[in-house]
Amino acid sequence: LNHPYKPLRFSMPKEWQTFVFSENYSLAILVDEDLSPSINTSLFQYISDLTLEGYHVVLQEASGGTPVDIKSWVQQQYSTGITGILFIGDIPAAWAEVSGDQFPSDLFYMDLDGTWQDANSDGVYEIHVAGAGDMGPEVYVGRIYPSTLTYDTEVNMINDYLAKAHAYRIGELTQPWRGLEYVEEDWFDMDVNLDLIYQTNVTRYDYGFFTTAEDYLNQMDLGQHFVQVCVHS
């Protein structure tokens, strides 16, 4: 009720494709129409960086829509060979329920051949089964969605994020070659295996006494190339 769905409207898609195109390097970006004018400069720099790396990129703006509408768009992108999806801004999220707990789940958009059912028509998917396919992802989905944060405006945070991505790609922003396994005590015996990538350059925390918000921020300040967080949200 606080965030009702609205009728869907798409812009005409824009497309970038390079001569070094590989089917493993393709990304479709769906941007909240209201945000687009304020982030276009940063977004086009991001797309330019991707195309230099050989990516095939599709960009489209959207306003409104339901999870079913957005999934139909994702399926259309996948049918043309797209392997990755990026949502920027307020793109509708699908909600799932497991053991009475309800939460947004972008697996709804990643699993394109499984079956999702809202048995009681309350807008939450309680049933997820393989159906004619499987329950695993066919595409990867990422989000840049900072509007729930309060320390800056949504536009500034998105532009800052994209600026960091550009700085990283051109070598102005670097991170130490090391990994952090941050594992809450519930999963203290879980194997994360970052050592397969970083060998001995891995720090692991897996006891509740150590895994605190303050300590986590301290670890991030040290710089980490990759962090695996295993914790209840």
C-alpha positions as CSV (number, residue, x, y, z in Angstrom):
1,L,0.0,0.0,0.0
2,N,2.9,2.4,0.7
3,H,4.5,1.6,-2.7
4,P,1.7,0.7,-5.2
5,Y,2.5,-0.6,-8.6
6,K,1.9,1.8,-11.5
7,P,1.3,1.2,-15.2
8,L,4.4,0.3,-17.1
9,R,6.0,2.6,-19.6
10,F,9.3,1.9,-21.5
11,S,11.5,4.2,-23.5
12,M,13.0,3.1,-26.9
13,P,16.1,1.0,-26.2
14,K,19.6,2.2,-27.0
15,E,22.3,-0.4,-28.0
16,W,26.1,-0.5,-28.1
17,Q,27.9,-3.4,-29.7
18,T,31.6,-3.7,-30.4
19,F,33.6,-5.7,-33.0
20,V,35.1,-7.7,-30.1
21,F,31.7,-8.8,-28.9
22,S,31.5,-12.0,-26.9
23,E,28.3,-13.7,-25.9
24,N,29.7,-13.9,-22.3
25,Y,30.0,-10.1,-22.1
26,S,26.6,-8.6,-22.5
27,L,24.5,-6.4,-20.2
28,A,21.0,-5.0,-20.3
29,I,20.5,-1.9,-18.1
30,L,17.0,-0.8,-17.0
31,V,16.9,2.7,-15.4
32,D,14.2,4.4,-13.5
33,E,12.9,7.0,-15.9
34,D,12.8,9.7,-13.2
35,L,16.5,9.3,-12.4
36,S,17.8,9.1,-16.0
37,P,18.3,12.8,-16.8
38,S,20.4,13.3,-13.6
39,I,22.7,10.3,-14.1
40,N,23.1,10.2,-17.9
41,T,26.6,11.6,-17.9
42,S,27.9,9.0,-15.4
43,L,25.9,6.2,-16.9
44,F,27.2,6.9,-20.5
45,Q,30.8,6.9,-19.1
46,Y,30.0,3.5,-17.5
47,I,28.6,2.2,-20.8
48,S,31.7,3.5,-22.7
49,D,34.0,1.7,-20.3
50,L,32.0,-1.5,-20.8
51,T,32.1,-1.3,-24.6
52,L,35.9,-0.8,-24.4
53,E,36.0,-4.2,-22.6
54,G,34.0,-5.8,-25.4
55,Y,30.6,-5.7,-23.8
56,H,27.3,-5.6,-25.8
57,V,25.1,-3.2,-23.9
58,V,21.4,-2.4,-24.1
59,L,20.0,0.6,-22.2
60,Q,16.3,1.2,-21.6
61,E,14.3,3.5,-19.3
62,A,11.2,2.3,-17.4
63,S,8.5,3.9,-15.3
64,G,6.1,1.8,-13.2
65,G,5.3,-1.9,-13.9
66,T,4.9,-5.0,-11.9
67,P,7.4,-7.8,-11.2
68,V,5.6,-9.8,-13.9
69,D,6.1,-6.9,-16.4
70,I,9.8,-6.6,-15.5
71,K,10.4,-10.3,-15.7
72,S,8.9,-10.4,-19.2
73,W,11.4,-7.7,-20.2
74,V,14.3,-9.7,-18.6
75,Q,13.1,-12.8,-20.6
76,Q,13.1,-10.8,-23.8
77,Q,16.7,-9.6,-23.2
78,Y,17.8,-13.2,-22.4
79,S,16.2,-14.4,-25.7
80,T,18.5,-12.1,-27.6
81,G,21.6,-13.4,-25.9
82,I,21.9,-11.0,-22.9
83,T,23.6,-12.7,-19.9
84,G,23.4,-9.9,-17.3
85,I,20.9,-7.4,-16.0
86,L,21.4,-4.2,-14.1
87,F,18.5,-2.3,-12.5
88,I,19.2,1.3,-11.5
89,G,16.8,3.1,-9.2
90,D,13.3,2.1,-8.3
91,I,12.7,-0.9,-10.4
92,P,9.9,-3.1,-8.8
93,A,11.1,-6.0,-6.7
94,A,9.3,-9.4,-6.4
95,W,8.5,-10.6,-2.9
96,A,8.9,-14.2,-1.8
97,E,7.9,-16.1,1.3
98,V,9.8,-18.9,3.0
99,S,8.8,-20.5,6.3
100,G,6.6,-17.5,7.0
101,D,9.3,-14.9,6.3
102,Q,8.7,-12.4,3.5
103,F,11.5,-10.6,1.6
104,P,12.3,-9.2,-1.8
105,S,14.1,-11.7,-4.0
106,D,15.7,-11.0,-7.3
107,L,16.1,-14.7,-7.9
108,F,12.6,-14.2,-9.4
109,Y,14.2,-12.3,-12.2
110,M,17.2,-14.6,-12.5
111,D,15.4,-17.9,-12.7
112,L,13.7,-17.7,-16.1
113,D,12.5,-21.3,-16.5
114,G,11.4,-22.3,-13.0
115,T,7.8,-21.9,-11.8
116,W,6.8,-19.2,-9.3
117,Q,3.3,-19.2,-7.8
118,D,1.4,-16.7,-5.6
119,A,-1.1,-19.2,-4.2
120,N,-3.3,-16.8,-2.2
121,S,-2.9,-13.8,-4.6
122,D,-1.4,-11.5,-2.0
123,G,1.4,-10.4,-4.2
124,V,4.0,-12.6,-2.5
125,Y,5.4,-15.8,-4.1
126,E,5.1,-18.7,-1.7
127,I,5.9,-21.5,-4.2
128,H,9.1,-21.8,-6.2
129,V,9.6,-25.1,-8.0
130,A,11.6,-26.3,-11.0
131,G,8.6,-26.8,-13.2
132,A,9.7,-27.5,-16.8
133,G,13.1,-26.0,-16.1
134,D,15.1,-25.7,-12.9
135,M,15.3,-23.3,-9.9
136,G,18.7,-21.9,-10.7
137,P,19.5,-18.6,-12.4
138,E,19.8,-18.2,-16.2
139,V,21.0,-14.6,-16.0
140,Y,22.7,-12.5,-13.2
141,V,20.9,-9.5,-11.8
142,G,22.4,-6.6,-9.9
143,R,20.9,-3.4,-8.5
144,I,22.0,0.1,-7.8
145,Y,19.3,1.1,-5.4
146,P,20.4,3.7,-2.8
147,S,17.0,5.5,-2.2
148,T,16.6,3.8,1.3
149,L,19.8,5.3,2.5
150,T,19.7,8.7,4.1
151,Y,23.2,10.2,4.2
152,D,23.0,11.7,0.7
153,T,20.6,12.0,-2.2
154,E,19.9,9.1,-4.5
155,V,21.3,10.9,-7.5
156,N,24.5,11.8,-5.8
157,M,25.0,8.3,-4.5
158,I,24.5,6.7,-7.9
159,N,26.8,9.2,-9.6
160,D,29.4,8.6,-7.0
161,Y,29.2,4.8,-7.4
162,L,29.5,5.1,-11.2
163,A,32.5,7.5,-10.8
164,K,34.2,4.9,-8.5
165,A,33.5,2.2,-11.1
166,H,35.2,4.4,-13.7
167,A,38.1,5.2,-11.5
168,Y,38.7,1.5,-10.8
169,R,38.7,0.7,-14.5
170,I,41.3,3.3,-15.4
171,G,43.5,2.4,-12.4
172,E,42.9,5.5,-10.3
173,L,41.2,3.4,-7.6
174,T,42.8,0.2,-6.4
175,Q,42.1,-2.4,-3.7
176,P,44.6,-4.8,-2.1
177,W,44.6,-8.3,-3.5
178,R,43.0,-10.0,-0.5
179,G,39.6,-11.4,0.6
180,L,37.5,-11.2,3.7
181,E,35.2,-14.0,4.9
182,Y,32.8,-12.4,7.3
183,V,30.7,-15.2,8.7
184,E,28.2,-14.9,11.5
185,E,28.4,-17.5,14.2
186,D,25.4,-19.4,12.9
187,W,27.5,-20.5,10.0
188,F,30.9,-20.7,11.7
189,D,31.7,-24.0,10.0
190,M,30.8,-22.9,6.5
191,D,33.5,-23.2,3.8
192,V,33.7,-20.0,1.8
193,N,37.0,-21.0,0.0
194,L,38.2,-17.6,-0.9
195,D,41.7,-19.1,-0.4
196,L,41.2,-20.7,-3.8
197,I,41.5,-17.2,-5.3
198,Y,43.6,-15.3,-2.8
199,Q,45.7,-18.1,-1.3
200,T,46.9,-16.9,2.1
201,N,45.7,-13.4,1.6
202,V,42.4,-14.1,3.3
203,T,41.0,-12.9,6.7
204,R,38.2,-14.9,8.2
205,Y,35.9,-13.9,11.0
206,D,33.3,-16.5,12.1
207,Y,32.6,-16.0,15.8
208,G,29.8,-13.7,17.0
209,F,32.2,-11.9,19.4
210,F,34.2,-10.6,16.4
211,T,31.4,-10.1,13.8
212,T,30.1,-6.7,14.7
213,A,29.0,-3.7,12.6
214,E,31.8,-1.6,14.0
215,D,34.4,-4.2,13.2
216,Y,33.1,-4.8,9.8
217,L,33.4,-1.2,8.9
218,N,37.0,-1.2,10.2
219,Q,37.8,-4.2,8.0
220,M,36.3,-2.4,5.0
221,D,38.4,0.7,5.7
222,L,41.5,-1.5,5.3
223,G,40.5,-2.2,1.7
224,Q,39.3,-5.6,0.5
225,H,39.3,-6.9,-3.1
226,F,36.3,-9.1,-2.4
227,V,34.1,-9.7,0.7
228,Q,31.8,-12.6,1.3
229,V,29.3,-11.8,4.0
230,C,27.3,-14.7,5.5
231,V,24.8,-13.2,7.9
232,H,21.0,-12.8,8.3
233,S,19.8,-9.6,6.7
